[in-house]
Amino acid sequence: QVQLVESGGGLVQSGGSLRLSCVASGSTFQITAMGWYRQTPGKQRELVALMTNDGTVDYSDSVKGRFTISRDDAKNTVYLQMNSLTPDDTAVYLCHAPARTGQGRTLVQYKYWGQGTQVTVSS
């Protein structure tokens, strides 16, 4: 089991910045990537940014050039630096960590989620 705890959300004016953090605990050795999704009422959960263990990064087109994901594996922590925020970025941001155990026929894959942190951008 892996537990994820986010922090850093809040209210910010349009054009401002926020930095989100997510700390993983438990069986962190099983984690294969860490990242962020976001969700607003009535919409599907959307990938924001994801970084694999080998450093490969995937960003949503809507945040490229404004958001930066980073990891400190010694602290089992992933960060999301969000700059040039707009009201469209308002959402609950959820930390995500896919994980796996075993190999081949014994492979089991998991998807872990944090409880989310609210980001609100005022115009």
Backbone as CSV, one residue per row, in Angstrom:
resi,resn,N_x,N_y,N_z,CA_x,CA_y,CA_z,C_x,C_y,C_z
1,GLN,0.833,-1.197,0.000,0.000,0.000,0.000,0.866,1.245,0.000
2,VAL,0.396,2.244,-0.718,1.070,3.544,-0.783,0.065,4.614,-0.375
3,GLN,0.501,5.519,0.475,-0.345,6.631,0.873,0.252,7.918,0.276
4,LEU,-0.631,8.779,-0.200,-0.223,10.042,-0.818,-0.915,11.192,-0.111
5,VAL,-0.151,12.200,0.277,-0.712,13.365,0.974,-0.244,14.625,0.261
6,GLU,-1.221,15.391,-0.236,-0.927,16.632,-0.952,-0.967,17.824,-0.013
7,SER,-0.288,18.876,-0.429,-0.359,20.164,0.261,-0.013,21.264,-0.740
8,GLY,-0.355,22.501,-0.372,0.055,23.638,-1.185,-1.032,24.308,-1.976
9,GLY,-2.236,23.784,-1.953,-3.309,24.434,-2.688,-3.745,25.715,-2.005
10,GLY,-4.641,26.433,-2.657,-5.146,27.671,-2.070,-5.775,28.570,-3.100
11,LEU,-5.968,29.819,-2.696,-6.574,30.831,-3.555,-5.488,31.784,-4.041
12,VAL,-5.481,32.035,-5.341,-4.479,32.914,-5.918,-5.128,33.721,-7.038
13,GLN,-4.600,34.905,-7.271,-5.133,35.736,-8.353,-4.596,35.268,-9.703
14,SER,-5.344,35.577,-10.737,-4.911,35.241,-12.092,-3.527,35.827,-12.358
15,GLY,-2.656,35.024,-12.936,-1.283,35.430,-13.184,-0.324,35.030,-12.083
16,GLY,-0.859,34.572,-10.977,-0.041,34.192,-9.832,0.524,32.794,-9.948
17,SER,1.176,32.359,-8.872,1.846,31.059,-8.826,1.492,30.313,-7.551
18,LEU,1.561,29.003,-7.650,1.419,28.125,-6.487,2.343,26.941,-6.686
19,ARG,2.750,26.337,-5.582,3.552,25.125,-5.644,2.863,24.046,-4.821
20,LEU,2.536,22.951,-5.479,1.927,21.810,-4.808,2.999,20.778,-4.464
21,SER,2.778,20.089,-3.350,3.672,19.013,-2.934,2.850,17.771,-2.633
22,CYS,3.444,16.610,-2.862,2.800,15.347,-2.538,3.850,14.403,-1.990
23,VAL,3.612,13.939,-0.766,4.543,13.022,-0.116,3.954,11.621,-0.127
24,ALA,4.752,10.681,-0.569,4.342,9.273,-0.583,4.945,8.549,0.609
25,SER,4.173,7.613,1.162,4.669,6.784,2.253,4.150,5.360,2.061
26,GLY,4.687,4.444,2.832,4.297,3.041,2.698,5.250,2.314,1.765
27,SER,4.718,1.511,0.880,5.523,0.695,-0.039,5.953,1.506,-1.261
28,THR,6.738,2.533,-1.005,7.105,3.466,-2.072,8.003,2.822,-3.124
29,PHE,8.655,1.720,-2.778,9.526,1.047,-3.736,8.728,0.471,-4.917
30,GLN,7.424,0.345,-4.757,6.568,-0.197,-5.813,6.183,0.862,-6.860
31,ILE,6.420,2.131,-6.519,5.975,3.223,-7.389,6.760,3.243,-8.695
32,THR,6.058,3.452,-9.812,6.712,3.528,-11.118,6.675,4.939,-11.702
33,ALA,5.835,5.801,-11.143,5.750,7.185,-11.596,4.999,7.977,-10.531
34,MET,5.140,9.292,-10.583,4.358,10.165,-9.707,3.934,11.392,-10.493
35,GLY,2.755,11.880,-10.169,2.305,13.047,-10.912,1.007,13.610,-10.388
36,TRP,0.390,14.406,-11.236,-0.792,15.168,-10.848,-1.890,15.079,-11.899
37,TYR,-3.100,14.939,-11.410,-4.302,15.081,-12.210,-5.117,16.220,-11.587
38,ARG,-6.120,16.677,-12.327,-7.047,17.642,-11.757,-8.466,17.331,-12.201
39,GLN,-9.389,17.789,-11.368,-10.795,17.493,-11.640,-11.655,18.667,-11.247
40,THR,-12.617,18.979,-12.114,-13.635,19.981,-11.826,-14.990,19.305,-11.940
41,PRO,-16.019,19.857,-11.268,-17.343,19.234,-11.294,-17.861,19.060,-12.724
42,GLY,-18.355,17.888,-13.017,-18.949,17.628,-14.323,-17.963,17.301,-15.420
43,LYS,-16.674,17.273,-15.084,-15.659,16.976,-16.095,-14.870,15.745,-15.690
44,GLN,-14.270,15.114,-16.703,-13.420,13.959,-16.422,-12.128,14.407,-15.767
45,ARG,-11.573,13.503,-14.985,-10.274,13.762,-14.394,-9.241,13.911,-15.520
46,GLU,-8.412,14.949,-15.415,-7.480,15.296,-16.494,-6.043,15.181,-16.022
47,LEU,-5.201,14.534,-16.826,-3.772,14.501,-16.523,-3.196,15.908,-16.618
48,VAL,-2.434,16.287,-15.607,-1.725,17.566,-15.631,-0.262,17.331,-15.975
49,ALA,0.394,16.486,-15.188,1.802,16.174,-15.427,2.151,14.883,-14.716
50,LEU,3.036,14.125,-15.336,3.454,12.847,-14.768,4.929,12.638,-15.052
51,MET,5.673,12.181,-14.049,7.089,11.889,-14.228,7.361,10.440,-13.826
52,THR,7.924,9.664,-14.768,8.261,8.284,-14.470,9.561,8.204,-13.660
53,ASN,9.872,7.011,-13.189,11.073,6.835,-12.374,12.353,7.121,-13.159
54,ASP,12.308,6.988,-14.470,13.502,7.273,-15.261,13.537,8.720,-15.734
55,GLY,12.607,9.531,-15.254,12.638,10.956,-15.538,11.841,11.410,-16.739
56,THR,11.167,10.496,-17.404,10.324,10.880,-18.542,9.117,11.661,-18.039
57,VAL,8.837,12.785,-18.691,7.766,13.676,-18.237,6.708,13.827,-19.325
58,ASP,5.482,13.845,-18.905,4.352,14.075,-19.800,3.518,15.206,-19.216
59,TYR,3.248,16.217,-20.025,2.416,17.344,-19.606,1.160,17.423,-20.464
60,SER,0.094,17.889,-19.852,-1.073,18.264,-20.630,-0.713,19.473,-21.493
61,ASP,-1.257,19.529,-22.705,-0.975,20.672,-23.580,-1.389,21.979,-22.928
62,SER,-2.414,21.936,-22.091,-2.949,23.165,-21.497,-2.024,23.776,-20.447
63,VAL,-1.036,23.023,-19.975,-0.148,23.554,-18.931,1.305,23.663,-19.379
64,LYS,1.603,23.172,-20.583,2.995,23.229,-21.062,3.503,24.655,-21.088
65,GLY,4.696,24.841,-20.578,5.299,26.167,-20.541,4.921,26.972,-19.310
66,ARG,3.934,26.500,-18.554,3.505,27.225,-17.342,3.746,26.414,-16.071
67,PHE,3.564,25.099,-16.149,3.715,24.217,-14.999,4.987,23.394,-15.153
68,THR,5.613,23.087,-14.014,6.807,22.248,-14.011,6.686,21.202,-12.919
69,ILE,6.864,19.952,-13.301,6.847,18.859,-12.339,8.284,18.488,-11.980
70,SER,8.484,18.134,-10.712,9.803,17.673,-10.277,9.617,16.669,-9.154
71,ARG,10.650,15.888,-8.923,10.601,14.882,-7.874,11.865,14.930,-7.036
72,ASP,11.704,14.640,-5.752,12.824,14.420,-4.846,12.632,13.010,-4.297
73,ASP,13.278,12.048,-4.940,13.055,10.655,-4.568,13.577,10.331,-3.176
74,ALA,14.552,11.076,-2.709,15.054,10.852,-1.345,13.973,11.177,-0.320
75,LYS,13.069,12.078,-0.704,11.974,12.468,0.192,10.640,11.871,-0.243
76,ASN,10.670,11.033,-1.280,9.435,10.438,-1.811,8.380,11.512,-2.091
77,THR,8.814,12.588,-2.685,7.958,13.751,-2.889,7.960,14.182,-4.350
78,VAL,6.770,14.555,-4.820,6.643,15.151,-6.142,6.069,16.548,-5.978
79,TYR,6.561,17.463,-6.800,6.139,18.856,-6.739,5.516,19.269,-8.066
80,LEU,4.659,20.265,-7.986,4.123,20.869,-9.200,4.200,22.379,-9.023
81,GLN,5.114,23.006,-9.737,5.218,24.459,-9.735,4.292,24.996,-10.815
82,MET,3.338,25.813,-10.400,2.334,26.332,-11.324,2.490,27.846,-11.428
83,ASN,2.813,28.314,-12.609,2.986,29.740,-12.869,1.937,30.226,-13.861
84,SER,1.772,31.523,-13.928,0.828,32.144,-14.879,-0.540,31.491,-14.800
85,LEU,-1.028,31.321,-13.600,-2.310,30.640,-13.392,-3.461,31.469,-13.949
86,THR,-4.452,30.772,-14.467,-5.675,31.404,-14.972,-6.873,30.765,-14.285
87,PRO,-8.046,31.411,-14.364,-9.238,30.798,-13.762,-9.530,29.396,-14.296
88,ASP,-9.119,29.099,-15.526,-9.329,27.757,-16.079,-8.527,26.687,-15.352
89,ASP,-7.550,27.088,-14.565,-6.763,26.127,-13.790,-7.435,25.772,-12.469
90,THR,-8.539,26.422,-12.151,-9.262,26.121,-10.922,-9.759,24.687,-10.939
91,ALA,-9.399,23.922,-9.913,-9.752,22.500,-9.851,-9.260,21.920,-8.537
92,VAL,-9.681,20.695,-8.279,-9.050,19.893,-7.237,-7.892,19.150,-7.895
93,TYR,-6.717,19.320,-7.337,-5.524,18.670,-7.875,-5.218,17.423,-7.044
94,LEU,-5.109,16.307,-7.739,-4.913,15.030,-7.073,-3.543,14.444,-7.412
95,CYS,-2.847,14.038,-6.394,-1.577,13.345,-6.593,-1.858,11.906,-7.016
96,HIS,-1.053,11.405,-7.943,-1.256,10.064,-8.482,0.068,9.320,-8.535
97,ALA,0.025,8.049,-8.171,1.225,7.214,-8.240,0.842,5.819,-8.698
98,PRO,1.139,5.502,-9.961,0.992,4.104,-10.371,2.106,3.261,-9.745
99,ALA,1.794,2.003,-9.479,2.772,1.131,-8.827,2.560,-0.293,-9.319
100,ARG,3.534,-1.157,-9.038,3.371,-2.548,-9.431,4.214,-3.437,-8.538
101,THR,3.786,-4.678,-8.466,4.544,-5.708,-7.782,4.631,-6.922,-8.693
102,GLY,5.680,-7.716,-8.506,5.819,-8.936,-9.281,6.274,-8.686,-10.700
103,GLN,6.398,-9.766,-11.448,6.786,-9.690,-12.861,6.043,-10.776,-13.629
104,GLY,5.917,-10.561,-14.927,5.316,-11.582,-15.777,3.950,-12.013,-15.289
105,ARG,3.789,-13.319,-15.042,2.484,-13.825,-14.645,2.072,-13.353,-13.263
106,THR,3.012,-12.924,-12.455,2.674,-12.467,-11.104,2.537,-10.946,-11.026
107,LEU,2.604,-10.269,-12.172,2.542,-8.807,-12.168,1.157,-8.322,-11.737
108,VAL,1.163,-7.406,-10.771,-0.068,-6.757,-10.338,0.179,-5.255,-10.364
109,GLN,-0.715,-4.522,-10.994,-0.546,-3.077,-11.092,-1.583,-2.358,-10.237
110,TYR,-1.161,-1.240,-9.666,-2.013,-0.456,-8.777,-2.038,0.999,-9.233
111,LYS,-3.073,1.697,-8.822,-3.147,3.145,-9.024,-3.528,3.783,-7.696
112,TYR,-2.621,4.568,-7.168,-2.874,5.231,-5.892,-3.185,6.705,-6.107
113,TRP,-4.079,7.223,-5.267,-4.514,8.626,-5.365,-4.468,9.288,-4.006
114,GLY,-4.107,10.557,-4.002,-4.267,11.355,-2.806,-5.694,11.845,-2.693
115,GLN,-5.985,12.551,-1.614,-7.349,13.043,-1.414,-7.620,14.335,-2.174
116,GLY,-6.571,14.992,-2.618,-6.749,16.190,-3.424,-6.566,17.472,-2.636
117,THR,-6.136,18.497,-3.351,-6.004,19.833,-2.767,-6.638,20.843,-3.721
118,GLN,-7.425,21.740,-3.167,-8.168,22.698,-3.997,-7.264,23.841,-4.435
119,VAL,-7.302,24.138,-5.715,-6.648,25.319,-6.271,-7.725,26.186,-6.892
120,THR,-7.810,27.425,-6.429,-8.790,28.360,-6.955,-8.068,29.604,-7.458
121,VAL,-8.310,29.938,-8.722,-7.680,31.108,-9.330,-8.766,32.129,-9.624
122,SER,-8.650,33.288,-9.009,-9.650,34.343,-9.202,-9.237,35.260,-10.348
123,SER,-10.237,35.792,-11.033,-9.956,36.667,-12.188,-9.780,38.117,-11.763
